[in-house]
């Protein structure tokens, strides 16, 4: 039987997203921004984030990459399952992810985006988890930082379960 320990409540998440969205809006004021959400985990966070942005020109696209499968540790191999459709050449790109853990997936995706000659590529994540970081990744915007633990809820899953939980929880097994 698994135990869930609350890390962030639904209200705390909303507050942190508002703060990050305000900073992003200030940083990109007067610019077009292409938001690229990483499926599946980031879809809830991205939806809440983009609704808080006060920018006039925001385009949203999705990609899907995988490095976990159904386990709790990274497979160390990144697979691009679905690529973006929007042309990002000469545009500001903000990659939105649910959690930055090892850094492997984001490092792969940053390089993948840079091959398309964007004006800039930055990272926004709900959770910046530092415990297992083995690839250097510059996280430009993070709603919350944790050092360790396996997290679920608010889009984060364990074998496709728990994404629907409104808060963020540490899963203890």
C-alpha angles and dihedrals in degrees: 000000000000124000124214119212117192115244098168130005123223089257094050090050092052091050093050092048091052091054094049093044090053091053093047091048090052093047094050100035110149092010133104112245127200110205114201114192120200111228139257104008101039099051096094094043093045093050091052093043098051092048088059095050115105095203122123097215116047123148121188129208135164138221132180125218129166136201103149110056107186099323136090097244131064118261087217088231120100119209122193105217101169126017129204122269101204121093105241099181108137093001134117109251125199114192109207118202134172096226138002106211119148091003091228097115095045093046088054092047095047090055090044090055094045090059086068094058102241120179089240141348121209134171129232120182136176092217128026104196114189103183099094103021106147099157121058110243125170107225106201098185126022127172094199138004124211129177101212150351139082108276130204137178135053090063098323114114147191109214089338093306128115099027089121096061110115095218134048118256140185108233111219116192 
